[in-house]
Amino acid sequence: MTATPPPGDPNVPPQQPQYQQPQYQAAPVQPAPPFTPAEDISRAALAYQLAWLGWAAFIGPLIIWLTGKDRGPRVANEGKEALNFGITVSAIVVVWNIVFGSIAAANTPFSMFGYSTGNAALFWIFGLLNWIVIIGVVVVAAIWSFKGAGVVKAGGAYRYPFAIRLIK
């Protein structure tokens, strides 16, 4: 065991003083400023304009609602309505594709492992019917969404004729 050398021992070189990193306190996070009335209206209208995009119809309104619900009352209310409609459109498109895609796949005329599993006419009928319905859903969703955006830009409030309101 070695003993600590006495202070001022000529055999021990002087050590550098121990510097500490200055302790900085993080600045408190400031909340985003509230929207001006014009920004509030335009963001709410944008949420409606993005609520018709097929299976991804909920993504645009979700982003608008999450980033603006605390900054403006119109974005909070109208963004929630557009988000509920986007969720409804997405659910309809996904469920419809699963059901009719499965029916069309069960009737595929193509051979798998050397045998055919279905009827070619049914395959094409269900496949075509699937696309017709999906395009119809997207067109109706686009019409209602752009109508809602127009109503909100004019200063009103819009409720979709059909939406499952999951977010209250």
SVG drawing of the C-alpha trace seen along z (x, -y; Angstrom):
<svg xmlns="http://www.w3.org/2000/svg" viewBox="-76 -36 88 66">
<polyline fill="none" stroke="black" stroke-width="0.4" points="0.0,0.0 1.4,-3.3 0.9,-6.4 -0.2,-9.7 2.9,-11.9 3.0,-14.9 2.1,-18.2 5.0,-19.9 6.8,-16.6 9.4,-17.4 9.0,-13.9 5.3,-14.4 4.5,-16.7 1.8,-19.3 -1.6,-18.2 -3.9,-20.3 -6.8,-21.7 -10.1,-19.8 -12.4,-21.9 -16.1,-21.1 -18.4,-21.6 -20.6,-24.6 -24.1,-23.4 -26.6,-24.9 -30.3,-24.7 -32.4,-24.0 -34.7,-26.8 -38.3,-25.9 -40.2,-24.9 -42.5,-27.6 -45.9,-26.5 -46.6,-27.4 -48.5,-30.6 -52.2,-30.3 -53.3,-30.5 -54.6,-33.7 -58.3,-33.4 -57.2,-33.2 -54.6,-30.5 -57.2,-28.6 -59.7,-28.6 -57.1,-27.6 -55.7,-24.7 -59.2,-23.5 -60.1,-23.6 -56.8,-21.8 -57.8,-19.0 -61.0,-18.6 -59.2,-18.7 -56.9,-15.8 -59.7,-13.5 -60.5,-11.7 -57.3,-9.9 -58.6,-6.3 -56.9,-3.9 -54.7,-6.7 -57.5,-9.2 -56.9,-9.6 -53.2,-10.6 -53.5,-14.2 -56.3,-15.1 -54.5,-13.3 -51.4,-15.4 -53.4,-18.6 -55.5,-17.8 -52.5,-16.7 -50.4,-19.7 -53.1,-22.3 -55.8,-21.2 -54.2,-23.2 -53.6,-26.3 -57.0,-27.0 -60.6,-26.1 -61.6,-25.6 -58.8,-23.2 -59.7,-21.3 -63.4,-20.9 -63.2,-20.7 -60.0,-18.7 -61.6,-16.1 -64.6,-15.9 -62.3,-15.5 -60.2,-12.9 -63.3,-10.8 -64.4,-10.9 -60.9,-9.9 -60.9,-7.0 -64.3,-6.0 -63.2,-6.2 -60.0,-4.2 -62.0,-1.5 -64.4,-1.2 -61.7,-0.9 -59.6,1.6 -62.5,3.8 -64.0,3.7 -60.6,4.6 -60.2,7.5 -63.6,8.9 -63.8,8.5 -60.1,9.2 -60.6,12.5 -63.7,13.4 -61.8,12.5 -58.7,14.4 -60.9,17.5 -62.2,17.4 -58.8,16.9 -58.5,18.7 -54.8,19.0 -53.4,22.4 -51.5,23.0 -49.5,26.2 -51.1,27.5 -54.8,27.0 -57.2,24.1 -59.1,23.0 -62.0,20.9 -64.1,19.3 -62.4,16.7 -65.7,14.8 -66.2,14.4 -62.6,13.4 -63.0,10.5 -66.5,9.5 -65.5,9.3 -62.2,7.6 -64.0,5.0 -66.7,4.5 -64.1,4.0 -62.4,1.2 -65.7,-0.5 -66.8,-0.6 -63.5,-1.9 -63.4,-4.6 -67.0,-5.5 -66.1,-5.7 -63.1,-8.0 -65.1,-10.2 -67.9,-10.7 -65.4,-11.3 -63.6,-13.9 -66.9,-15.7 -67.9,-15.8 -64.4,-16.8 -64.1,-19.7 -67.6,-20.8 -66.6,-20.8 -63.5,-22.8 -65.6,-25.4 -68.0,-25.7 -65.2,-26.0 -63.4,-28.7 -66.7,-30.6 -66.7,-30.6 -69.2,-27.9 -69.0,-24.4 -69.5,-21.2 -70.6,-17.8 -70.2,-14.9 -73.4,-13.2 -71.8,-9.9 -68.9,-9.4 -68.2,-7.1 -67.3,-9.5 -64.7,-7.5 -62.9,-10.6 -65.2,-12.7"/>
</svg>
